[in-house]
């Protein structure tokens, strides 16, 4: 089925460990983004990309890195995990950044940092 | 500052009843407003999208309204079903030109439909 695929679905890390959250889409969308969702807060933008080779920071980029080598993939890297990064992470894609054609979200990665 | 405020924070209704969720926004320049449904443990799924010139948009039992003058939107759910239990998120897109659009998310309304 077409859509946004995120892996893994669940992950437990120890403080200081690094890991990569994977995101892939098969809709040929140019715009991809990463959000985190915390209890009692709206989704917050971490990083986004408007096309292969182009990335930019969102509202809460500290502690995260991204790259976009292909249109399909947009991995999110945690450099040195901290308990404050415990959250649910969503990857989304769209034809355009304004969302006029709709955003498609992945099913999320629930990350716990202990 | 661009903001999206939703009310109520949570709502419990009986199956078969109607309900209305509210969204107030201060986003400029406005591009579009979407309502998303987020089931527990899943990503948000779009229900409706409205641009500045649209007042009402329906999707089955879901009807969204938009008053661009007062910057208010509502999502009305008719004849609720147990499967409507979810969080409903109002998302406003600010248009900054081209692909640099910015989404502003509300915190959501958690709806519980009881039998």
Contacts between the chains, C-beta under 8 A, distances in Angstrom:
chain1	res1	chain2	res2	distance
A	4	B	43	7.6
A	30	B	99	7.2
A	31	B	99	6.2
A	40	B	107	6.6
A	41	B	107	6.2
A	42	B	4	7.2
A	42	B	89	7.3
A	42	B	104	7.8
A	42	B	105	3.5
A	42	B	106	5.7
A	42	B	107	4.8
A	42	B	108	7.1
A	43	B	44	7.8
A	43	B	89	7.6
A	43	B	105	4.5
A	44	B	105	7.7
A	45	B	102	8.0
A	45	B	103	7.2
A	50	B	99	4.4
A	50	B	100	7.5
A	51	B	99	7.9
A	90	B	43	5.3
A	90	B	44	7.6
A	92	B	43	7.7
A	96	B	99	5.8
A	96	B	101	6.7
A	97	B	98	7.6
A	97	B	99	4.3
A	97	B	100	5.8
A	97	B	101	3.6
A	97	B	102	7.7
A	98	B	31	4.9
A	98	B	32	7.0
A	98	B	93	5.0
A	98	B	95	5.6
A	98	B	99	7.8
A	98	B	101	3.3
A	99	B	31	7.6
A	99	B	32	6.5
A	99	B	34	6.7
A	99	B	49	7.8
A	99	B	91	7.4
A	99	B	93	4.7
A	99	B	101	6.3
A	99	B	103	6.0
A	100	B	31	6.8
A	100	B	32	5.9
A	100	B	49	7.7
A	100	B	51	7.9
A	100	B	93	7.3
A	100	B	101	8.0
A	102	B	34	7.7
A	102	B	46	5.3
A	102	B	49	6.7
A	103	B	34	7.8
A	103	B	44	7.9
A	103	B	46	6.9
A	103	B	103	7.5
A	105	B	43	3.3
A	105	B	44	5.1
A	105	B	45	7.3
A	106	B	43	5.3
A	107	B	41	7.7
A	107	B	42	5.5
A	107	B	43	5.1
A	108	B	41	7.3
A	108	B	42	7.1
A	108	B	43	5.5
